[in-house]
């Protein structure tokens, strides 16, 4: 019975980690786009 609890906790942590990686990629893309926009505005 205890192994199912551990497996559930592991899966929750794994899904949370994947979600964090997804958010990180999204923020990096947004930062790069705003950087490019700022460079174009300077010209």
N, C-alpha and C positions, 0 to 999 in steps of 0.2 A: 504493500500500500504506500509506503513512504517514497518508493522510487517514482511513483506517479506525481507526487507533489514536487520532487526535485526536478523531474522532467518538465513539468508545467512552469516552474520558476525559470529553468534554463530557456525554454521557448519564449517566455515573456521578455527575458533579457536579450535574447537573440533578435526578436522582432523590434525591440526598442533600439538596439544598435543599428539595424538596417534603416530604421526611420531616421536616426541621427545622421547617417551617411547620406541619405537622400536629401535631407535639409542642408547639409554642408555643401553638396554639389550645387543645389539651387542657389544658395547664398553666394557661392563663388562665381557662378554665372552672372548673377545680378550685379555683383561688384565689378566684374570685368566689363559689363555693358555700360555701367555708369562711368567707369574710367575712360572708355572709348568716347562716350558722349562728351565728357569734360575736355578731352584732347581736341575733339572736333570744334568745340566752342571756342577754344583758345585761338584757333587758326583764323 
